[in-house]
C-alpha cells in the first residue's frame, strides 16, 4: 500500500481533515480533486485494515472457550486460524 500512510489511526485522522476541507468548499477544483483522490486512498487503506482485523477476531463460545474465527473471516493463507 501507500508508504505515506502510517497506520489506521493516522489514516482516519487525515481522512477526517480531508472531509472537513472538502465540506468547507473554499478550494479550487484541482485541489478538491487531489484531496478527493487522497481520501479514496485513505478510505481503501482503512477498509482493508478493518477487514484484516475482522478476520482475526476470536469468538468466545458459551462455555467460555476461545475458538478461531469462522473460516469466512480468516485470511486466505490461514489454515488453522492461529497467528
C-alpha positions, 0 to 999 in steps of 0.5 A, a space after each residue: 500500500 501507500 508508504 505515506 500512510 502510517 497506520 489506521 489511526 493516522 489514516 482516519 485522522 487525515 481522512 477526517 481533515 480531508 472531509 472537513 476541507 472538502 465540506 468547507 468548499 473554499 478550494 479550487 477544483 484541482 485541489 478538491 480533486 487531489 484531496 478527493 483522490 487522497 481520501 479514496 486512498 485513505 478510505 481503501 487503506 482503512 477498509 482493508 485494515 478493518 477487514 484484516 482485523 475482522 478476520 482475526 477476531 476470536 469468538 468466545 463460545 458459551 462455555 467460555 472457550 476461545 475458538 478461531 474465527 469462522 473460516 469466512 473471516 480468516 485470511 486466505 493463507 490461514 489454515 488453522 486460524 492461529 497467528 
